[in-house]
Amino acid sequence: MNKRVYFLMIVAFVVGMVELLIGGILDLMAADLNVSLGQVGFLITIFSLIFAVGAPVLLILTSNVERKRLTLISLTIFFVGNLVTVFSPTYTVVFIGRIISALSGSLLIILCLTIAPSIVHPKYRGRAIGIVSMGVSASIVLGLPIGLLLGNAFGWRAPFVLVSVLTILSMAGVFFLMGRVEPKPSSPIKEQLATLKDRGIFFGQSITFLFLAGHTILYAYLTPFAKNVLGVDGTWVSIIYMIFGLAAVSGGGVGGFLSDTWGSKNTIMATTILFSLVMFTIPYTTFALPLFLLILVIWGMLSWTLAPATQSYLIGLSPETSDIQQSLNNSALHLGIAFGSFVGGIVIERVSVEQNATIGGLFVILSIVAALVSMYGQKRTANEKGLSH
């Protein structure tokens, strides 16, 4: 395996950290910028939304630019976006910084995912994509607790200072370690979206969107949930996030193993059903911290068990468009995070943070429905094809 793939994984981790990092410092930012928790939560929404929509569009617009040069340019813009956030005096300036970071960051993640398989032997391409994907998932899971720890210790701007420093190191690494990577033609947006006309694929992608939306409705607001409902202090909130993070990272490995041995469909159905039960159970465990921590571990594991199974399922549905399905699934994931943080912000402002878990559970139930429709549709299509022959 080319060692530069692991460096690309690190770059993906640094960039991905910024997406949910704010979730751990919601209250600190709200107090300093004199805005509500929901408004700060919207900074996650706008970032994830741009991340989902911007990546495929920017990849096409920059399809003729040499990849090392494009990566350095994108890292520079990403660095500027974080600096704007660090020195922002108002919520509006933070908002602008998030947009800059999201646009450049979305392109950087896709660049890492496309460069990695191009610099290794063909037989290692799948593994190379998997290694970079680990960096992305780890950043989404661990970015929030890292932000929480630094934010509580040094103020809410500290996590963005760390990301800025790591971005400079990443730029140096790309400049000195990466060779030239010639661009490859990418599929037009119209061609990518055309695959969603297939009912099985559309609802298959919807599984990820609805599942992540339901998860994020609570996860993006876990800090106020823990403080207000559990009644714990900042130290315990940090511990809660670290436990969740470790469980979630292990969940990806469990999901891959189950998908290979038990089948992607079985894994998807079992994960979504169990996850919905966990979401509805959470509010009833807050009276005892040990019980809550136990359900937290299960919640964390299941939150990333779905991803490998869903990707495997989508590739199985349409092997000839597997690259497109991976790209669309990445967009569905970030759209789910964006929508979930948006809905969670409404719930916390209009009702109560105590209801976030229940509302999230309802969206996970919808992901179960999407899975059933996708799988049933594929069976019916297969039967129709059989009858036509």
Residue pairs with C-beta under 8 A, 6 or more apart in sequence:
1 120
1 124
1 127
1 128
1 131
2 119
2 120
2 124
2 128
4 119
4 177
4 178
5 116
5 119
5 120
5 128
5 131
5 132
6 131
7 173
7 177
7 178
8 112
8 115
8 116
8 131
8 132
8 135
9 112
9 131
9 132
9 134
9 135
10 135
10 170
10 173
11 71
11 75
11 108
11 112
11 135
11 170
11 173
11 174
12 108
12 109
12 112
12 113
12 132
12 135
12 136
12 139
13 135
13 136
13 138
13 139
14 139
14 163
14 166
14 167
14 170
15 78
15 105
15 108
15 109
15 112
15 139
16 105
16 109
16 135
16 136
16 138
16 139
16 140
16 143
17 139
17 142
17 143
17 146
17 147
17 159
17 163
18 47
18 82
18 101
18 105
18 143
18 160
18 163
19 44
19 47
19 48
19 51
19 105
19 139
19 140
19 143
19 334
19 337
20 44
20 140
20 143
20 144
20 147
20 219
20 220
20 337
21 143
21 144
21 146
21 147
21 159
21 160
21 163
22 29
22 40
22 41
22 43
22 44
22 147
23 41
23 44
23 144
23 147
23 219
23 220
23 221
23 222
23 223
23 341
24 144
24 145
24 146
24 147
24 148
24 149
24 151
24 223
24 237
24 241
25 147
25 148
25 151
25 152
25 156
25 159
25 223
26 37
26 40
26 41
26 221
26 223
26 224
27 37
27 223
27 224
27 227
28 151
28 152
28 155
28 156
29 35
29 40
29 43
29 94
29 156
30 36
30 37
30 39
30 40
32 155
32 156
33 40
33 90
33 91
33 94
34 91
35 91
36 349
37 221
37 224
37 345
37 348
37 349
38 345
38 346
38 348
38 349
39 91
39 345
41 220
41 221
41 341
41 342
41 344
41 345
41 348
42 341
42 342
42 345
43 94
43 95
43 98
44 216
44 220
44 337
44 338
44 341
45 338
45 339
45 341
45 342
45 345
46 95
46 98
46 99
46 102
46 338
47 98
47 99
47 101
47 102
47 338
48 102
48 334
48 335
48 337
48 338
48 341
49 334
49 335
49 338
50 99
50 102
50 103
50 106
51 102
51 105
51 106
51 109
51 334
51 338
52 106
52 330
52 331
52 332
52 333
52 334
52 335
52 338
53 331
53 335
54 102
54 103
54 106
54 107
55 106
55 107
55 109
55 110
55 327
55 330
55 331
56 110
56 186
56 189
56 192
56 327
56 331
57 189
58 103
58 106
58 107
58 110
59 107
59 110
59 111
59 114
59 186
60 186
60 188
60 189
62 70
62 107
62 183
63 183
63 184
63 185
63 186
64 183
65 73
65 183
66 180
66 181
66 182
66 183
67 111
67 114
67 115
67 118
67 180
67 181
67 182
67 183
68 174
68 178
68 179
68 180
68 181
70 107
70 111
70 183
71 108
71 111
71 115
71 174
71 178
72 171
72 174
72 175
74 104
74 107
74 108
74 111
75 104
75 108
75 167
75 170
75 171
75 174
76 171
77 100
77 103
77 104
78 100
78 101
78 104
78 105
78 108
78 167
79 164
79 167
79 168
79 171
80 100
81 97
81 98
81 99
81 100
81 101
81 102
81 103
81 104
81 105
82 97
82 101
82 160
82 163
82 164
82 167
83 97
83 164
84 93
84 94
84 96
84 97
84 100
85 93
85 94
85 97
85 98
85 101
85 157
85 160
86 157
86 160
86 161
86 164
88 94
88 96
88 97
106 334
109 136
109 330
110 327
110 330
112 132
112 135
113 129
113 132
113 133
113 136
113 326
113 330
114 184
115 178
115 181
116 128
116 129
116 131
116 132
117 125
117 126
117 128
117 129
118 181
118 184
119 128
119 179
119 181
120 127
120 128
129 326
134 252
137 248
137 249
137 252
137 304
137 307
138 249
140 337
141 244
141 245
141 248
141 249
141 300
141 304
142 245
142 249
144 219
144 222
144 241
144 245
145 238
145 241
145 242
145 244
145 245
146 159
146 162
147 159
148 223
148 234
148 237
148 238
148 241
149 238
150 158
150 159
150 162
151 158
151 159
152 234
152 238
187 323
187 324
187 327
191 324
192 324
192 327
192 328
195 201
195 318
195 321
195 324
195 325
195 328
196 202
196 205
196 328
198 317
198 318
199 373
199 374
199 377
199 381
200 317
200 374
200 375
200 377
200 378
200 381
201 314
201 317
201 318
201 325
201 374
202 374
203 370
203 371
203 373
203 374
203 377
204 310
204 313
204 314
204 317
204 370
204 371
204 374
205 314
205 325
205 328
205 329
205 332
206 332
206 367
206 370
206 374
207 268
207 272
207 306
207 310
207 367
207 370
207 371
207 374
208 306
208 307
208 310
208 329
208 332
208 333
208 336
208 367
209 332
209 333
209 335
209 336
209 339
209 367
210 336
210 363
210 364
210 366
210 367
210 370
211 272
211 275
211 306
211 336
211 363
211 364
211 367
212 332
212 333
212 336
212 337
212 340
213 336
213 337
213 339
213 340
213 343
213 360
213 363
214 275
214 276
214 279
214 340
214 360
214 361
214 362
214 363
214 364
214 366
214 367
215 275
215 279
215 303
215 336
215 340
215 360
215 364
216 336
216 337
216 339
216 340
216 341
216 344
216 360
217 340
217 341
217 343
217 344
217 347
217 356
217 357
217 359
217 360
217 363
218 225
218 279
218 282
218 344
218 356
218 357
218 360
219 303
219 340
220 337
220 340
220 341
220 344
220 345
221 344
221 345
221 348
221 353
221 356
222 237
222 240
222 241
222 244
223 237
224 348
224 353
225 353
225 354
225 356
225 357
226 232
226 236
226 237
226 240
227 233
227 237
228 353
228 354
229 283
229 286
229 353
229 354
230 236
230 286
230 289
230 292
232 240
232 289
236 289
240 293
240 296
243 293
243 296
243 297
243 300
244 296
244 297
244 299
244 300
245 300
246 300
247 296
247 297
247 298
247 299
247 300
247 301
248 300
248 301
248 303
248 304
249 304
250 301
251 300
251 301
251 302
251 303
251 304
251 305
252 304
252 305
252 307
252 308
254 301
254 305
255 267
255 271
255 304
255 305
255 306
255 307
255 308
255 309
256 308
256 309
258 266
258 267
258 270
258 305
258 309
259 267
259 308
259 309
259 312
259 313
260 312
264 309
264 310
264 312
264 313
264 316
265 313
265 375
267 305
267 306
267 309
268 306
268 309
268 310
268 313
268 371
269 368
269 371
271 302
271 305
271 306
271 309
272 306
272 364
272 367
272 368
272 371
273 368
274 298
274 302
275 299
275 302
275 303
275 306
275 364
276 361
276 364
276 365
276 368
278 295
278 298
278 299
278 302
279 299
279 357
279 358
279 360
279 361
279 364
280 357
280 358
280 361
281 295
282 292
282 295
282 299
282 357
283 354
283 357
283 358
285 291
285 292
285 294
285 295
286 292
307 333
310 329
311 325
311 326
311 329
314 322
314 325
314 326
314 329
315 322
315 325
315 326
317 325
317 378
318 324
318 325
340 360
340 363
343 359
343 363
344 356
344 359
344 360
347 353
347 355
347 356
347 359
348 356
